[in-house]
Amino acid sequence: MAMVVSVWRDPQEDVAGGPPNGPNPAAQPAREQQQAASAAPHTPQTPSQPGPPSTPGTAGDKGSQNSGQSQQHIECVVCGDKSSGKHYGQFTCEGCKSFFKRSVRRNLTYSCRANRNCPIDQHHRNQCQYCRLKKCLKVGMRREAVQRGRMPPTQPNPGQYALTNGDPLNGHCYLSGYISLLLRAEPYPTSRYGSQCMQPNNIMGIENICELAARLLFSAVEWARNIPFFPDLQITDQVSLLRLTWSELFVLNAAQCSMPLHVAPLLAAAGLHASPMSADRVVAFMDHIRIFQEQVEKLKTLHVDSAEYSCLKAIVLFTSDACGLSDAAHIESLQEKSQCALEEYVRSQYPNQPSRFGKLLLRLPSLRTVSSSVIEQLFFVRLGAAACCDSMGVLFCLLLLLRTQGFIEELEDGFKTHPGDQRSSTCSFSLN
């Protein structure tokens, strides 16, 4: 800079010939500043100046500029590295932004080899993808922002995801991509079960109870076939998972549709009204009804919404406890994914209920108190022993095999017993 200034100053002094009264030391600094300012526009043309042109200033100006840059430095909320801006709702670095975007768009599933509490910082962020994604969600990075791309932040259609009764999802519009796919697979509109299902004060007859229970059971298979990842499993794994969890799914479905539970029709549906009953048999049967009612009522008191029901059923279905699974680790990772989706949804939609997520998860182990034999005795005795053998395993195998072979029309015509059987008129149903 000094050389450039001297080049432009000397010709001016030669032309001016100096002041008439000789050099003025007091005016020399002002003249140098003026000449330096006039030389500034020519500095971008100097080949020795690399990079973009910069505005000359004093040392104090440069110090204030560096101070402003240091004040604008924002750390990544995930790993603590230097943030490159606001991405998906939070200030993150380029690495965490790309990781979150890739994980959400590809719907990737990770697993933690430790205790799911790995440190995520600038030096350890690549060691555990599960905990890194978990922290991304915990600090508030939004999945829906990835799905929408760079669309302006507008309010989505409140009626896009509706409850069973047609009301918006508690007024909330946010749903992760995974939960939206689970909801899309729900085959539980009110019209599919009839108006009596949603009116607990009405006492359902024997035929209605039999029909409703069968629809709930078959709809569990329909739902599983349409949710993400389940159809991609081996057919043997699908059968194993459904055989183990169908009773828990049935209880969740019964609570979701507010299934009426009155003692008299249940006694009739079980066939206990047609033959003399011993006191022990009556007590045992009433105890079964009580256990079933307790589980349904406890779920109803939590006011579980449709998204939560979908996540709970996915957590129940994707269990590695089933025998003979070909890839138990993959199924366990799907269960973890469903659990993380539920946790994220509850945290964002019910911020004033910090214990809600825990309460929902605590309801799942108690669902197993309603054994498959209890449900069979309460609702499916009238279908005959052939349908109830081996914990409905034969029924599920038949369902899945027929579905995979394309016999959809036969199944949707309904489950019917032999035409000559009197039970066929009372227990037949249609999924339409």
C-alpha positions in Angstrom: 0.0 0.0 0.0 2.9 2.3 0.8 4.3 1.8 -2.7 1.0 2.5 -4.3 0.5 5.7 -2.4 4.0 7.0 -3.2 3.4 6.4 -6.9 0.3 8.5 -6.9 1.7 11.2 -4.6 4.9 12.1 -6.3 3.5 13.3 -9.6 1.0 15.5 -7.8 3.9 17.2 -5.9 5.9 17.7 -9.1 3.0 19.3 -10.9 2.0 21.5 -7.9 5.6 22.5 -7.4 5.1 22.7 -3.7 3.4 25.5 -1.8 4.5 29.0 -2.6 5.6 29.8 0.9 7.5 26.5 1.3 6.6 23.2 2.9 4.0 23.4 5.7 4.6 20.6 8.1 1.2 21.0 9.7 -0.6 20.5 6.4 1.4 17.5 5.3 -0.6 14.8 7.1 -3.9 16.1 5.8 -2.5 16.1 2.2 -1.2 12.5 2.6 -4.7 11.4 3.8 -6.4 13.1 0.9 -3.9 11.6 -1.6 -4.3 8.2 0.0 -8.1 8.4 -0.4 -7.8 9.4 -4.0 -5.5 6.4 -4.6 -8.0 4.0 -3.0 -10.2 3.4 -6.1 -7.2 2.3 -8.1 -6.1 -0.5 -5.7 -8.4 -3.2 -7.1 -6.5 -2.9 -10.4 -3.2 -3.6 -8.8 -2.1 -7.1 -9.7 -0.4 -7.6 -6.3 -3.7 -7.4 -4.4 -5.1 -11.0 -4.1 -8.8 -11.7 -3.4 -11.7 -9.3 -3.4 -11.1 -5.6 -2.9 -11.2 -4.4 0.7 -12.1 -1.0 2.0 -9.1 0.7 3.6 -9.4 1.8 7.2 -7.5 2.5 10.3 -6.4 -0.1 12.7 -9.2 0.8 15.0 -11.7 0.1 12.3 -10.2 -3.3 11.6 -10.3 -4.1 15.3 -13.9 -3.3 15.6 -14.6 -5.4 12.5 -12.8 -8.4 14.0 -14.7 -7.9 17.2 -18.0 -7.9 15.3 -17.1 -11.1 13.6 -16.2 -12.8 16.9 -19.6 -11.7 18.4 -21.4 -13.2 15.4 -19.7 -16.7 16.0 -22.5 -19.1 16.9 -21.8 -22.7 17.9 -23.7 -25.7 16.5 -26.3 -26.8 19.0 -25.6 -30.4 18.2 -21.8 -30.8 18.4 -20.5 -27.3 19.4 -18.6 -26.7 16.1 -18.9 -23.4 14.3 -22.4 -22.9 13.0 -22.9 -22.1 9.3 -26.4 -20.8 9.8 -29.9 -21.9 10.8 -30.8 -25.3 9.3 -34.1 -27.1 9.9 -35.0 -24.8 12.8 -31.7 -24.6 14.7 -28.1 -23.2 14.3 -25.9 -26.1 13.2 -22.7 -26.8 11.3 -22.6 -28.1 7.8 -21.8 -31.6 9.0 -24.8 -32.0 11.4 -27.0 -30.3 8.8 -26.0 -32.8 6.1 -26.3 -35.7 8.5 -29.8 -34.8 9.7 -31.0 -34.2 6.1 -29.6 -37.5 4.9 -31.0 -39.4 7.8 -34.5 -38.0 7.4 -34.7 -38.1 3.6 -33.5 -41.7 3.4 -35.5 -42.7 6.5 -32.3 -44.3 7.9 -32.4 -46.3 11.1 -29.4 -46.5 13.5 -28.6 -48.4 16.6 -26.4 -47.6 19.6 -23.7 -50.0 20.8 -23.5 -48.4 24.2 -26.2 -47.1 26.5 -27.8 -44.6 24.1 -26.2 -41.7 25.9 -23.0 -41.2 23.9 -21.2 -37.8 24.0 -21.9 -35.8 20.9 -19.3 -33.1 20.3 -17.0 -31.9 17.6 -14.6 -34.8 18.2 -17.1 -37.6 18.8 -20.0 -36.7 16.6 -19.2 -39.4 14.0 -18.8 -42.3 16.5 -22.5 -43.0 17.2 -25.1 -42.0 14.5 -28.0 -43.1 16.8 -27.1 -40.7 19.6 -26.3 -38.0 17.0 -29.7 -38.2 15.4 -31.3 -38.4 18.8 -29.6 -35.2 19.9 -30.6 -33.5 16.6 -34.2 -34.2 17.4 -33.7 -33.3 21.1 -32.4 -29.8 20.4 -35.3 -29.1 18.1 -34.3 -29.9 14.5 -37.5 -30.5 12.6 -38.1 -33.5 10.3 -40.9 -31.7 8.5 -38.5 -29.0 7.4 -36.5 -31.6 5.5 -39.5 -33.0 3.9 -40.8 -29.6 2.7 -37.4 -28.5 1.4 -37.2 -24.7 1.1 -40.9 -24.0 1.1 -42.0 -20.9 3.1 -43.1 -21.6 6.6 -46.9 -21.7 6.1 -49.5 -23.5 8.2 -50.4 -26.9 6.7 -53.9 -28.0 6.3 -55.3 -28.8 9.7 -57.5 -31.5 8.3 -54.7 -33.3 6.6 -54.3 -35.8 9.4 -57.6 -36.5 11.1 -58.7 -38.5 14.2 -61.2 -41.3 14.0 -64.0 -38.9 14.8 -62.9 -36.6 12.0 -61.5 -33.8 14.3 -58.1 -32.4 13.6 -55.3 -33.9 15.5 -55.9 -32.0 18.7 -55.3 -28.8 16.7 -51.7 -29.8 16.0 -50.3 -29.7 12.5 -46.9 -31.2 13.0 -46.3 -34.8 12.1 -43.0 -36.5 11.3 -42.7 -38.4 8.0 -42.6 -41.7 9.7 -45.7 -41.1 11.8 -47.6 -39.8 8.8 -46.9 -43.1 7.1 -48.2 -45.0 10.1 -51.3 -42.9 10.2 -51.9 -43.4 6.5 -52.0 -47.1 7.1 -54.7 -46.9 9.7 -57.9 -48.7 8.5 -60.0 -47.4 11.4 -62.6 -44.9 10.3 -65.9 -44.9 12.1 -67.9 -46.0 9.1 -65.9 -49.2 8.9 -67.1 -50.3 12.3 -70.6 -48.9 12.4 -72.0 -46.1 14.6 -72.4 -48.5 17.6 -68.7 -48.8 18.1 -68.3 -45.1 18.9 -71.3 -45.0 21.3 -70.2 -46.7 24.5 -73.7 -46.2 26.1 -75.3 -48.5 23.5 -75.4 -52.2 24.4 -74.2 -54.2 21.4 -75.8 -57.5 20.5 -74.0 -60.8 20.2 -73.7 -60.5 16.4 -72.3 -57.0 16.6 -69.7 -58.0 19.2 -68.6 -60.9 17.1 -68.4 -58.8 14.0 -66.6 -55.9 15.6 -64.0 -58.2 17.2 -63.3 -59.9 13.9 -62.9 -56.6 12.1 -60.5 -55.4 14.8 -58.5 -58.5 14.4 -58.3 -58.5 10.6 -57.7 -54.8 10.5 -54.6 -55.3 12.7 -53.2 -57.4 9.8 -54.3 -54.8 7.3 -52.5 -52.1 9.2 -49.3 -54.1 9.6 -49.2 -54.8 5.9 -49.3 -51.1 5.0 -46.9 -49.6 7.5 -43.3 -48.8 6.6 -40.7 -51.7 6.8 -43.1 -54.5 7.8 -43.9 -55.7 4.3 -40.1 -55.8 3.6 -39.5 -58.4 6.3 -39.4 -62.1 5.6 -42.8 -63.7 5.5 -41.8 -66.0 8.3 -40.8 -63.0 10.4 -44.2 -61.3 9.6 -46.1 -64.3 10.8 -43.9 -64.6 14.0 -44.4 -61.0 14.9 -48.2 -61.1 14.4 -48.6 -64.4 16.2 -46.9 -63.0 19.3 -48.4 -59.5 19.3 -51.9 -59.8 17.9 -53.6 -59.8 21.3 -51.8 -56.5 22.3 -52.7 -55.0 19.0 -56.3 -56.1 19.6 -56.5 -54.3 22.9 -55.0 -51.1 21.5 -57.5 -51.2 18.6 -60.4 -51.8 21.0 -59.3 -48.8 23.1 -58.9 -46.7 20.0 -62.4 -47.3 18.7 -63.9 -47.1 22.2 -65.2 -50.6 22.0 -68.2 -51.0 24.4 -67.6 -53.7 27.0 -70.9 -54.9 28.6 -70.9 -58.1 30.6 -74.2 -59.6 29.3 -73.4 -59.6 25.6 -69.9 -60.8 26.3 -71.3 -63.8 28.2 -73.6 -64.5 25.3 -70.8 -64.1 22.8 -68.7 -66.6 24.7 -71.6 -69.1 24.6 -71.8 -69.3 28.4 -75.5 -68.5 28.4 -76.4 -71.7 26.6 -75.0 -74.2 29.1 -75.0 -74.4 32.9 -71.9 -72.7 34.4 -70.1 -73.6 37.6 -69.2 -70.9 40.0 -65.5 -71.2 39.3 -66.1 -70.8 35.6 -68.2 -67.7 36.1 -65.6 -66.2 38.4 -62.8 -66.9 36.0 -64.7 -65.5 33.1 -65.7 -62.3 34.9 -62.1 -61.9 35.9 -61.1 -62.0 32.3 -63.6 -59.3 31.4 -62.3 -57.2 34.3 -58.7 -57.4 33.1 -59.7 -56.5 29.6 -61.8 -53.6 30.7 -59.1 -52.2 32.9 -56.5 -52.1 30.1 -58.9 -50.4 27.7 -60.1 -47.9 30.3 -56.5 -47.0 31.3 -55.7 -46.2 27.8 -58.8 -44.1 27.3 -58.1 -42.1 30.4 -54.8 -40.9 28.8 -56.7 -39.5 25.9 -54.3 -41.1 23.4 -54.6 -39.5 20.0 -54.3 -41.3 16.6 -50.6 -40.6 16.1 -49.7 -41.9 19.5 -51.8 -45.1 18.9 -50.0 -45.7 15.7 -46.6 -45.4 17.4 -47.6 -47.6 20.3 -48.8 -50.3 17.9 -45.5 -50.1 15.9 -43.5 -50.4 19.1 -45.6 -53.5 20.1 -45.3 -55.0 16.6 -41.6 -54.6 16.1 -40.4 -56.7 19.0 -37.3 -58.9 19.0 -38.9 -61.3 21.5 -40.6 -63.3 18.8 -39.0 -66.7 18.2 -37.2 -67.6 15.0 -36.6 -64.2 13.6 -34.1 -64.0 10.7 -32.9 -60.5 11.6 -33.8 -59.7 15.2 -31.3 -56.7 15.3 -33.1 -55.0 12.4 -36.5 -55.5 14.0 -35.2 -54.1 17.2 -33.9 -51.0 15.4 -37.4 -50.5 13.9 -38.8 -50.6 17.4 -36.3 -48.0 18.5 -37.2 -45.8 15.5 -40.9 -46.0 16.5 -40.1 -45.2 20.1 -38.0 -42.2 19.0 -40.8 -41.0 16.8 -43.3 -41.2 19.6 -40.9 -39.4 22.0 -40.4 -36.6 19.5 -44.1 -36.2 18.8 -45.1 -36.1 22.4 -42.4 -33.6 23.3 -43.4 -31.3 20.5 -47.2 -31.6 20.8 -47.6 -31.9 24.6 -44.9 -29.7 26.0 -46.9 -29.1 29.2 -47.0 -32.9 29.9 -43.4 -33.9 30.5 -44.4 -37.3 31.9 -46.8 -38.2 29.1 -44.2 -40.2 27.1 -43.3 -42.3 30.1 -47.0 -42.9 30.9 -47.6 -44.1 27.4 -44.7 -46.5 27.4 -45.7 -47.9 30.8 -49.0 -49.0 29.4 -47.4 -51.4 27.0 -46.1 -54.1 29.3 -49.5 -54.4 31.1 -51.1 -55.2 27.7 -49.7 -58.7 28.0 -51.9 -59.3 31.0 -54.7 -59.8 28.5 -53.5 -63.1 27.1 -54.5 -64.4 23.7 -56.5 -67.2 25.3 -58.6 -64.6 27.2 -59.4 -62.7 24.0 -60.2 -65.9 22.2 -62.6 -66.9 24.9 -64.3 -63.5 25.1 -64.8 -62.8 21.4 -63.9 -65.7 19.1 -65.4 -68.9 20.7 -68.3 -68.6 18.3 -66.0 -68.7 15.4 -65.2 -72.3 16.3 -62.2 -74.2 17.5 -60.6 -74.2 14.0 -60.1 -70.4 14.1 -58.9 -70.3 17.7 -56.3 -73.0 17.7 -52.6 -72.2 18.3 -53.3 -68.6 19.4 -54.8 -67.7 16.0 -51.5 -68.6 14.4 -53.2 -70.6 11.6 -55.5 -67.6 10.9 -52.6 -65.2 10.5 -50.6 -67.6 8.4 -53.6 -67.9 6.1 -54.1 -64.2 6.0 -50.6 -63.4 5.0 -50.3 -66.2 2.5 -53.5 -65.2 0.8 -52.4 -61.5 0.7 -49.1 -62.3 -0.8 -50.7 -64.4 -3.4 -53.1 -61.7 -4.4 -56.4 -63.1 -3.1 -57.5 -59.7 -1.8 -61.1 -60.0 -2.9 -61.7 -63.2 -1.1 -60.5 -61.8 2.2 -62.4 -58.5 1.9 -65.6 -60.6 1.3 -65.2 -61.5 5.0 -64.3 -64.4 7.2 -67.1 -67.0 6.8 -67.5 -70.4 8.3 -68.9 -73.3 6.4 -72.1 -72.4 4.6 -74.0 -75.2 6.4 -72.9 -73.9 9.8 -75.5 -71.8 11.7 -72.7 -69.6 13.0 -71.9 -68.3 9.5 -74.8 -65.8 9.6 -73.8 -64.2 12.8 -70.0 -64.1 12.5 -69.4 -63.2 8.9 -68.2 -59.6 8.2 -66.8 -57.4 5.5 -63.8 -55.1 5.7 -65.5 -52.7 3.4 
